[in-house]
């Protein structure tokens, strides 16, 4: 494979279907996108690993939403890692790239750098929010943090909220290719879902669920589906880190390597890039609910009001006389 072939699969989500087993899925690669997300901040390695996993989940899940919609993940914990937030902005039109952003909030003083990353959340919840646009009420579904990884939480979410058997295989790493000055983040993942035929409902066992009380993928299947599900997941478990992260195994070749007997069929890939929607106008809008007295309490010793974007690090400096509902527009 040439260098051009390799780069053509960077920052891509490739939808596919396995005809033999009635499965659908996506393969995702985030390269420059993941590098930009993580280099906006100097995250400790365990936090960076969690943000990378959340970003991969966001890409894999987000690809299914409609044009101009927005999908967000919010993972909140009571431990050293308090929050991971991600956004997937669907393309504005066919052929345009989707945009992803992500950030983490954590307590540096209590962060154990040697701990297993997922344990740093402690108790908490995993939530997915879908914003369909102006005039529409956002959809939100949540599930408790459980299972040992964010991917496991996402699988539990689909079992509970969507009743769709779902499986993720996700990996991220820093790697350095020939000609690069320093290691860069790369991430990859595969998402599998069993889709019941139109008009049919998935089977549920009466005593389904694990020791947390959450439904599992296996609780949603009849015997035939479970046989297909087990076979395809056994194949997925053979995937290697270097195959997921790339770049030397293209996603379409990875599908053939894993599922050639399942009749894989691919669809048009979706390109992805880092993108933040912050702006000075939005900062002003968020401050428009405050009085001049309130704005005064936010004013720095230098006589300015400042705001920072947690996602991209943009720094805004505003004249306090021009913000708030008592501001004087002529001074702007």
Secondary structure by P-SEA (a helix, b strand, c coil): ccaaaaaaacbbbbbbbbccccccbbbbbbaaaaaaaaacccccaaaaaaaaaaaaaaaaaaccccccbbbbbbbbbcccccbbbbbbbccccccbbbbbbcccccccccccccccccccccccbbbbbbbccccbbbbbbbbccccccaaaaaaaaaacccccbbbbbbbbbbbbcccccbbbbbbbbbbbbbbccccbbbbbbcccccccccccccccccaaaaaaaaaaaaaaaaccccccccccccaaaaaaaccccccccccbbbbbbbbbcccaaaaaaaaccccaaaaaaacccccbbbbbbcccbbbbbbcccccccccccccc
